[in-house]
Amino acid sequence: MYWNTEADFVETFISSAQPIFKIRKNNKIAVWREFKTGYGRPDIVFVEYNPSVIESRKANSVFTPLPNLAAYTISYLSGKPWVTEERLSRFLNCYGSTFYKVLNELTQRGLIERNNHLVKAKARSEIMAVHRLWVFEAKLNHWKDAVDQAERHLWFTKDSYILLPYKSGLLTESIKYECSKRGVGLAFFDLENGYQTILQPAQSGFLNSPLLWLINERLWEEKQNEHGSVCT
């Protein structure tokens, strides 16, 4: 099939793609286009998440995106025992009212616990809804650019792919070699042949990064907004 634009290619893939993912029972998939990561904008991000984790978190008045400093804070605290406020403040290089504003934000969202001057993240099983992140850079022809872009996304997810229409055998081998060298996956797609993973990424899974928590909180924020409030 011939696509006029890469945007058409992306939209056709998204409308056909979800059955390719093997997700856990009762999980769902969110699909985001051109998601801002701070180091590029992947064409497509598929987020597998557990909706029960989102539902179990107490609803409150937070409807705006998680601030970046708060994302760095919860990423640092995740998996650690109690940390003193003084140590956390030094790590963040953040002090006074700005520091306590961050703590109040995370407390209001139900992400951290505080005990006098100690702070820790709540158990990940209670607050982390994300289970997997699949990222795709889609191109019609410029596959080398796609590989460069997909490699940049490895800082937050190992499931990073380039997505292309089906190519000839010799060209496929060249693309596959470059993807293998960079640790990214390769997938082909068209309506006639469907989706095929040509090469799996070198590893799978995601990393505990501030972006992971921004994604997690975006899922929660979207659920909050569904409850009838308007995001400003």
C-alpha positions in Angstrom: 0.0 0.0 0.0 1.2 3.5 -0.8 0.9 6.2 1.9 0.9 9.9 1.0 2.5 10.9 4.3 4.2 9.4 7.3 1.2 10.7 9.3 -1.1 8.5 7.2 1.2 5.5 7.8 1.2 6.1 11.6 -2.5 6.4 11.8 -3.1 3.3 9.8 -0.7 1.4 12.0 -2.3 2.6 15.2 -5.7 1.6 14.0 -4.5 -1.9 13.3 -1.8 -2.5 15.9 -3.2 -3.2 19.3 -3.8 -7.0 18.7 0.0 -7.4 18.2 0.6 -6.7 21.9 0.4 -9.5 24.4 -0.6 -7.7 27.6 -1.4 -9.0 31.0 -5.0 -9.9 31.8 -7.1 -6.9 32.8 -4.4 -4.4 31.7 -5.1 -1.8 29.1 -3.1 0.1 26.4 -2.9 3.9 26.0 -1.7 5.3 22.7 0.1 8.6 22.5 1.4 10.3 19.4 4.4 12.7 19.3 5.0 12.3 23.0 7.4 14.8 24.4 10.3 13.1 26.2 12.7 16.0 26.7 15.1 14.2 24.3 13.0 13.7 21.2 9.3 13.0 20.3 8.6 9.4 19.5 6.0 9.0 16.7 4.1 6.5 18.8 4.1 5.3 22.4 2.0 2.4 23.5 1.7 2.2 27.3 0.6 -1.0 28.9 -0.9 -0.2 32.3 -2.9 -1.6 35.1 -6.1 0.4 35.5 -6.8 -1.0 39.0 -3.7 0.8 40.3 -5.0 4.1 39.0 -8.5 3.5 40.3 -7.2 2.6 43.8 -5.4 5.9 44.2 -7.4 8.5 46.0 -9.0 11.1 43.8 -8.2 14.7 44.7 -8.0 18.2 43.2 -4.8 17.6 41.2 -5.5 17.8 37.5 -2.4 19.5 36.1 0.8 17.7 34.8 3.4 16.5 37.3 6.1 19.1 37.5 9.5 17.9 36.3 11.2 18.5 39.7 8.6 16.3 41.3 9.2 13.6 38.7 12.9 13.7 39.5 12.1 13.5 43.2 9.8 10.4 43.0 12.2 8.7 40.6 15.0 9.2 43.2 12.9 8.0 46.1 11.4 4.9 44.3 12.7 1.7 45.9 14.7 3.5 48.7 14.0 3.3 52.4 13.3 6.4 54.4 15.4 9.4 53.3 15.9 12.5 55.4 14.5 15.7 54.0 18.0 17.3 54.3 19.5 14.6 52.1 16.7 14.8 49.6 17.0 18.6 49.4 20.7 18.4 48.8 20.3 15.8 46.0 17.7 18.0 44.3 19.7 21.2 45.0 16.3 22.6 46.0 15.6 24.3 49.3 13.1 26.2 51.3 9.5 26.8 50.0 10.3 25.4 46.6 11.4 22.1 48.2 8.3 21.8 50.4 6.1 22.6 47.4 7.5 19.5 45.7 6.9 17.4 48.8 3.3 18.7 49.1 2.6 18.0 45.4 3.8 14.4 45.8 1.9 14.0 49.1 -1.3 15.3 47.6 -1.0 12.8 44.7 -0.5 10.0 47.3 3.0 9.0 46.0 5.0 9.6 49.1 4.9 9.1 52.9 6.3 11.6 55.4 7.2 11.0 59.0 8.6 14.1 60.8 11.7 14.9 58.6 11.8 11.6 56.8 10.4 10.8 53.3 9.9 7.7 51.2 8.0 6.7 48.2 5.0 4.4 48.6 5.3 0.8 47.4 5.6 0.7 43.6 2.8 -2.0 43.5 0.5 0.7 44.9 1.4 3.7 42.7 3.1 2.5 39.5 0.5 1.6 36.9 2.8 1.3 33.9 3.9 -2.2 33.0 5.6 -1.7 29.6 6.4 1.0 27.1 6.6 0.2 23.4 8.0 3.1 21.3 8.0 3.4 17.5 9.8 5.7 15.1 7.9 5.4 11.8 9.4 6.3 8.4 8.4 5.6 4.9 12.0 5.7 3.5 14.5 7.4 5.7 15.3 4.4 7.9 18.7 5.7 9.0 17.1 8.7 10.6 14.6 6.3 12.3 17.4 4.2 13.8 19.1 7.3 15.2 15.9 8.5 16.8 15.0 5.0 18.1 18.4 4.7 19.8 17.8 8.0 21.6 14.7 6.5 23.3 16.7 3.7 24.9 17.3 6.0 27.9 13.7 5.4 29.1 12.6 2.2 27.5 14.4 -0.8 26.0 11.4 -1.6 23.8 12.3 0.9 21.1 11.6 0.1 17.4 11.7 1.5 14.0 8.6 0.9 11.9 8.7 0.8 8.1 6.7 -0.5 5.2 8.0 -3.8 3.9 11.3 -3.6 2.2 13.3 -5.8 -0.3 15.5 -8.7 1.0 18.9 -7.0 0.6 17.7 -3.7 2.1 16.0 -5.5 5.0 19.3 -7.1 5.9 21.1 -3.8 5.9 18.5 -2.2 8.1 18.4 -5.3 10.4 22.2 -5.1 10.8 22.1 -1.4 11.8 19.3 -1.9 14.2 21.1 -4.9 15.8 24.2 -2.8 16.2 22.2 -0.1 18.0 20.1 -2.4 20.2 16.7 -1.3 18.7 14.0 -3.4 17.2 12.8 -3.5 13.6 9.2 -4.0 12.5 7.4 -3.9 9.1 3.8 -3.1 8.5 1.3 -2.7 5.6 -2.4 -3.6 5.3 -1.8 -6.5 3.0 0.8 -8.4 5.1 0.0 -6.9 8.5 2.6 -6.4 11.2 5.8 -8.4 11.5 8.6 -8.0 14.0 11.8 -8.5 12.0 14.2 -8.0 14.9 13.5 -7.7 18.7 15.4 -5.0 20.6 18.5 -6.2 22.5 16.6 -6.0 25.8 13.1 -5.3 27.0 11.5 -3.4 29.8 11.8 0.2 31.0 14.0 2.2 33.4 13.2 4.0 36.6 13.4 7.5 35.1 11.7 10.8 35.7 9.9 10.3 32.4 8.5 7.0 33.6 6.8 8.8 36.5 5.6 11.6 34.1 3.9 8.9 32.0 2.5 7.2 35.1 1.0 10.4 36.4 -0.3 11.4 33.0 -2.4 8.2 33.1 -3.7 9.2 36.5 -4.3 12.8 35.5 -6.4 11.7 32.5 -8.5 9.5 34.8 -8.9 12.4 37.2 -10.1 14.6 34.3 -12.7 11.9 33.4 -14.3 12.4 36.7 -15.7 15.8 35.6 -13.0 18.4 36.2 -11.4 20.6 33.6 -7.6 20.6 33.3 -6.3 24.2 33.2 
